[in-house]
C-alpha cells in the first residue's frame, strides 16, 4: 500500500464520520435556534407584563385622584347651597368648574391607559400562542436530537475506530496535512485528477477545476511515500484506477 492508498482509505472513512456527525450537528443547530427563539419570546412576555403592571398602577392612581376630586365636588356643591352672597357663590362655582375640567382630564388619561392595557393584553395573548407553538417545536427538536444521537452512536463508534486504524498507518506530517485540509474543506481533503485531453496531456483538479501542470500528474507515478497537492486548492491529489490505467502507458 502506498501513502496515497492509505490516505484514500482514511479519506473515505473520515468523510463517513463527518457526515454522521453533521447529522447530529444540524439537529443541534436547529435546537439552538428554537431555544433562542423561545428566549426572545420569554423576554417579550416579561416586557409585556412589566408594561401591563405599570399601566394598571397608573389607572389605580388616577382612580384614587378622581375619588378625591369627587369628594371635593360634593363638598363644594353643599357649600354652594349655603352661599350667603354672590361673590362667595361665584368663587365656589368657579372652583367647581375648574375641578370638573380636572376630572375630565383624568377621565381622558384613564381612557388612554385602558386602551393601552387592552392592546397589551392582546399582545400577551399573541405571545402566549407563539410560546405554545415554539414549545412544541422545541420539544420536537429535542427529541430529534436524541434520536439522531442514539441512531448514530453505534455506527459512529465503529467508524471512529476504523478511522483511527486508517490514521495509524499514516506518517504524522502527512496526517496533519490531511486533517487540516479536511477541516478546511469540510472533509474534502482529497481530489481526483480529471483527464481533460489525454493526447494533449491536459489534466485538472476535480475539486477546484484548475488545470494541473503536467508535472503534478507525472509525479503521481512512482511515488510511494509522498503525495502531490493541487497547486491551486492544496487538496491531496489522487488518480482513479481508470485514469491511472489510461495515463500510465504514456507516462511509463
Ligand atoms: Zn484543486
Boltz pocket constraint, residues with backbone or C-beta under 6 A from the ligand:
constraints:
  - pocket:
      binder: B
      contacts: [[A, 191], [A, 205], [A, 206], [A, 207], [A, 208], [A, 209], [A, 210], [A, 230], [A, 231], [A, 232], [A, 233], [A, 234], [A, 235]]
      max_distance: 6.0
